[in-house]
Each structure stands twice: as C-alpha cells, then as structure tokens.
Amino acid sequence: MKNKYLLFMFVCLLGLSACHKDKSAFQMGQIIGKWQVTKLTLHQVTDASTSAHDTTFTSNAFTAGDFYEFNRDNTALISYSGTYSFGGKEETIAGGTVLISANHYKYDISSNNLKLTLTDAIPQTLHGNSSFSSSNTINQLDDTHLVLTAVYNYMGTSPNIQGGSLSIAQTTYFTKTN
C-alpha cells in the first residue's frame, strides 16, 4: 500500500511539474501585432568598461511611422521616421515630407531571445577592418507592452572604433496598437 501511495505522489508531482510554465519564455503568438515605439534608450560602452554615452528619446520624438509589426507568418516590418543616435534624431525630408525607413525581416522567438533576419537586399557595411554581432532580448511582453534590448558589438579597427571594441545597447519600449 505504501508503494502505491508513493507512486501516486510521484505521478502527481510529475504532472504538476509538467504543467509549470517558464515565465521567462515568451510565446510566439504574444508578439503578433503592431507595436508603436514610445521610448528608446542608447547606452554605449567602449573597451568593455568605460561608459561613453547615454541618450534617451521620449514619446515626443516618435511619429506613427515608428513601429515594429510582427505577423503570424513569422515576418516582421520595422519602420522608423528617422535615425536615432547619440547626437539626436535625424530625419530625411523630401518635398516637405519626412521619409519613413522600413525594413522587412523573418523572426523567431526562443525563450526570451528574438532573432531577426533581414530579408531586404540591403548590404550591411562597416568601415575598416571590423566585425559586428548583435543580439535581441525580450525584457517584457504582455498584452499591451513590449520592451526589447538589442546589443550591438563591434570589434576591430575603424575610424569610429578607437581602441578595439565598442558595444551599444538599444532598449526600445512599445505599446501595442492593434
């Protein structure tokens, strides 16, 4: 009888642990929709220790053209109304209209990592003898809010990289619009 009781308890515990949901893992379906940018922060570190720059853009810097849209077929559209850098926001204006930059991606989510693969035929170039890597982390994802941190690492020699390494973390805050 004691063995049956222990076996029953083991099966119950196994069943409960199988139902446990990892709160750090986000589901693909949660991200589907259009996400309007509401805030963006940039943090730059050179040579892995010295903070060089910090910049924050608040909601008044963004327009309806600043959004990420994730589709059910694992495609995404990332749109910006300008270039956001440590020097501020730069816009390209043609005929009195701000031009919107839009790029298309394939995406995949694994745990809290967001993999974006550019599908547009735009080559990414670096100056000098440099290498580049990036990673995207989902910090928050619920019905109305999304927070992504993209870390860009540059190594090598370039006019823009003095001393060997440069890391830029871009944290983008979103509100779901549909």
Contacts in CASP RR format, 6 or more apart in sequence:
PFRMAT RR
TARGET T0000
AUTHOR 0000-0000-0000
METHOD contacts of the structure
MODEL  1
MKNKYLLFMFVCLLGLSACHKDKSAFQMGQIIGKWQVTKLTLHQVTDAST
SAHDTTFTSNAFTAGDFYEFNRDNTALISYSGTYSFGGKEETIAGGTVLI
SANHYKYDISSNNLKLTLTDAIPQTLHGNSSFSSSNTINQLDDTHLVLTA
VYNYMGTSPNIQGGSLSIAQTTYFTKTN
22 111 0 8 1.000
24 111 0 8 1.000
24 112 0 8 1.000
25 111 0 8 1.000
25 112 0 8 1.000
26 109 0 8 1.000
26 111 0 8 1.000
26 112 0 8 1.000
26 138 0 8 1.000
26 141 0 8 1.000
27 109 0 8 1.000
28 74 0 8 1.000
28 109 0 8 1.000
29 72 0 8 1.000
30 141 0 8 1.000
30 142 0 8 1.000
30 143 0 8 1.000
31 70 0 8 1.000
31 107 0 8 1.000
31 109 0 8 1.000
31 114 0 8 1.000
31 138 0 8 1.000
31 141 0 8 1.000
31 146 0 8 1.000
32 70 0 8 1.000
32 71 0 8 1.000
32 72 0 8 1.000
33 69 0 8 1.000
33 70 0 8 1.000
33 71 0 8 1.000
33 176 0 8 1.000
33 177 0 8 1.000
33 178 0 8 1.000
34 67 0 8 1.000
34 68 0 8 1.000
34 69 0 8 1.000
34 176 0 8 1.000
34 177 0 8 1.000
34 178 0 8 1.000
35 67 0 8 1.000
35 68 0 8 1.000
35 69 0 8 1.000
35 70 0 8 1.000
35 146 0 8 1.000
35 174 0 8 1.000
35 175 0 8 1.000
35 176 0 8 1.000
35 177 0 8 1.000
36 62 0 8 1.000
36 64 0 8 1.000
36 66 0 8 1.000
36 67 0 8 1.000
36 174 0 8 1.000
36 175 0 8 1.000
36 176 0 8 1.000
36 177 0 8 1.000
37 62 0 8 1.000
37 66 0 8 1.000
37 67 0 8 1.000
37 68 0 8 1.000
37 80 0 8 1.000
37 172 0 8 1.000
37 173 0 8 1.000
37 174 0 8 1.000
38 59 0 8 1.000
38 62 0 8 1.000
38 173 0 8 1.000
38 174 0 8 1.000
38 175 0 8 1.000
39 56 0 8 1.000
39 57 0 8 1.000
39 58 0 8 1.000
39 59 0 8 1.000
39 172 0 8 1.000
39 173 0 8 1.000
40 56 0 8 1.000
40 57 0 8 1.000
40 61 0 8 1.000
40 62 0 8 1.000
40 84 0 8 1.000
40 170 0 8 1.000
40 171 0 8 1.000
40 172 0 8 1.000
40 173 0 8 1.000
41 54 0 8 1.000
41 55 0 8 1.000
41 56 0 8 1.000
41 57 0 8 1.000
41 169 0 8 1.000
41 170 0 8 1.000
41 171 0 8 1.000
42 53 0 8 1.000
42 54 0 8 1.000
42 55 0 8 1.000
42 56 0 8 1.000
42 84 0 8 1.000
42 85 0 8 1.000
42 86 0 8 1.000
42 168 0 8 1.000
42 169 0 8 1.000
42 170 0 8 1.000
43 51 0 8 1.000
43 53 0 8 1.000
43 54 0 8 1.000
43 168 0 8 1.000
43 169 0 8 1.000
43 171 0 8 1.000
44 51 0 8 1.000
44 52 0 8 1.000
44 53 0 8 1.000
44 54 0 8 1.000
44 86 0 8 1.000
44 166 0 8 1.000
44 167 0 8 1.000
44 168 0 8 1.000
44 169 0 8 1.000
45 51 0 8 1.000
45 52 0 8 1.000
45 166 0 8 1.000
45 167 0 8 1.000
45 168 0 8 1.000
45 169 0 8 1.000
46 52 0 8 1.000
46 162 0 8 1.000
46 163 0 8 1.000
46 165 0 8 1.000
46 166 0 8 1.000
46 167 0 8 1.000
47 163 0 8 1.000
47 164 0 8 1.000
47 165 0 8 1.000
48 165 0 8 1.000
48 167 0 8 1.000
53 86 0 8 1.000
55 85 0 8 1.000
55 86 0 8 1.000
55 87 0 8 1.000
55 88 0 8 1.000
57 84 0 8 1.000
57 88 0 8 1.000
57 89 0 8 1.000
61 84 0 8 1.000
61 89 0 8 1.000
62 81 0 8 1.000
63 81 0 8 1.000
63 98 0 8 1.000
65 79 0 8 1.000
65 80 0 8 1.000
65 81 0 8 1.000
65 100 0 8 1.000
66 79 0 8 1.000
66 80 0 8 1.000
66 81 0 8 1.000
66 82 0 8 1.000
67 77 0 8 1.000
67 78 0 8 1.000
67 79 0 8 1.000
67 174 0 8 1.000
67 177 0 8 1.000
68 76 0 8 1.000
68 77 0 8 1.000
68 78 0 8 1.000
68 79 0 8 1.000
68 146 0 8 1.000
68 148 0 8 1.000
68 172 0 8 1.000
68 174 0 8 1.000
69 76 0 8 1.000
69 77 0 8 1.000
69 78 0 8 1.000
69 79 0 8 1.000
70 76 0 8 1.000
70 107 0 8 1.000
71 77 0 8 1.000
74 106 0 8 1.000
74 107 0 8 1.000
74 108 0 8 1.000
75 104 0 8 1.000
75 105 0 8 1.000
75 106 0 8 1.000
75 107 0 8 1.000
75 119 0 8 1.000
76 104 0 8 1.000
76 105 0 8 1.000
76 106 0 8 1.000
76 107 0 8 1.000
76 116 0 8 1.000
77 102 0 8 1.000
77 103 0 8 1.000
77 104 0 8 1.000
77 105 0 8 1.000
78 102 0 8 1.000
78 103 0 8 1.000
78 105 0 8 1.000
78 116 0 8 1.000
79 100 0 8 1.000
79 101 0 8 1.000
79 102 0 8 1.000
79 103 0 8 1.000
80 100 0 8 1.000
80 101 0 8 1.000
80 102 0 8 1.000
81 91 0 8 1.000
81 98 0 8 1.000
81 100 0 8 1.000
81 101 0 8 1.000
82 89 0 8 1.000
82 90 0 8 1.000
82 91 0 8 1.000
82 92 0 8 1.000
82 98 0 8 1.000
82 100 0 8 1.000
82 101 0 8 1.000
83 89 0 8 1.000
83 90 0 8 1.000
83 91 0 8 1.000
83 101 0 8 1.000
91 98 0 8 1.000
91 99 0 8 1.000
92 98 0 8 1.000
92 99 0 8 1.000
93 99 0 8 1.000
103 118 0 8 1.000
103 120 0 8 1.000
103 122 0 8 1.000
104 118 0 8 1.000
104 119 0 8 1.000
104 120 0 8 1.000
105 116 0 8 1.000
105 117 0 8 1.000
105 118 0 8 1.000
105 119 0 8 1.000
106 116 0 8 1.000
106 117 0 8 1.000
106 119 0 8 1.000
107 114 0 8 1.000
107 115 0 8 1.000
107 116 0 8 1.000
107 117 0 8 1.000
108 114 0 8 1.000
108 115 0 8 1.000
109 115 0 8 1.000
109 138 0 8 1.000
112 137 0 8 1.000
112 138 0 8 1.000
112 139 0 8 1.000
113 135 0 8 1.000
113 136 0 8 1.000
113 137 0 8 1.000
113 138 0 8 1.000
114 136 0 8 1.000
114 137 0 8 1.000
114 138 0 8 1.000
114 148 0 8 1.000
115 136 0 8 1.000
116 136 0 8 1.000
118 124 0 8 1.000
124 132 0 8 1.000
126 132 0 8 1.000
126 154 0 8 1.000
126 158 0 8 1.000
127 158 0 8 1.000
127 159 0 8 1.000
127 160 0 8 1.000
128 156 0 8 1.000
128 157 0 8 1.000
128 158 0 8 1.000
128 159 0 8 1.000
129 156 0 8 1.000
129 157 0 8 1.000
129 158 0 8 1.000
130 154 0 8 1.000
130 155 0 8 1.000
130 156 0 8 1.000
130 157 0 8 1.000
130 158 0 8 1.000
130 161 0 8 1.000
131 154 0 8 1.000
131 155 0 8 1.000
131 156 0 8 1.000
132 152 0 8 1.000
132 153 0 8 1.000
132 154 0 8 1.000
132 155 0 8 1.000
133 152 0 8 1.000
133 153 0 8 1.000
134 150 0 8 1.000
134 151 0 8 1.000
134 152 0 8 1.000
134 153 0 8 1.000
135 150 0 8 1.000
135 151 0 8 1.000
136 148 0 8 1.000
136 149 0 8 1.000
136 150 0 8 1.000
137 148 0 8 1.000
137 149 0 8 1.000
137 150 0 8 1.000
137 151 0 8 1.000
138 146 0 8 1.000
138 147 0 8 1.000
138 148 0 8 1.000
139 147 0 8 1.000
139 148 0 8 1.000
139 149 0 8 1.000
139 171 0 8 1.000
140 146 0 8 1.000
140 147 0 8 1.000
141 147 0 8 1.000
143 176 0 8 1.000
144 175 0 8 1.000
144 176 0 8 1.000
145 173 0 8 1.000
145 174 0 8 1.000
145 175 0 8 1.000
145 176 0 8 1.000
146 173 0 8 1.000
146 174 0 8 1.000
146 176 0 8 1.000
147 171 0 8 1.000
147 172 0 8 1.000
147 173 0 8 1.000
147 174 0 8 1.000
148 171 0 8 1.000
148 172 0 8 1.000
148 174 0 8 1.000
149 169 0 8 1.000
149 170 0 8 1.000
149 171 0 8 1.000
149 172 0 8 1.000
150 169 0 8 1.000
150 170 0 8 1.000
150 171 0 8 1.000
150 172 0 8 1.000
151 167 0 8 1.000
151 168 0 8 1.000
151 169 0 8 1.000
151 170 0 8 1.000
152 167 0 8 1.000
152 168 0 8 1.000
152 169 0 8 1.000
152 170 0 8 1.000
153 165 0 8 1.000
153 166 0 8 1.000
153 167 0 8 1.000
154 160 0 8 1.000
154 161 0 8 1.000
154 165 0 8 1.000
154 166 0 8 1.000
154 167 0 8 1.000
154 168 0 8 1.000
155 161 0 8 1.000
155 164 0 8 1.000
155 165 0 8 1.000
156 164 0 8 1.000
156 165 0 8 1.000
157 164 0 8 1.000
160 166 0 8 1.000
END
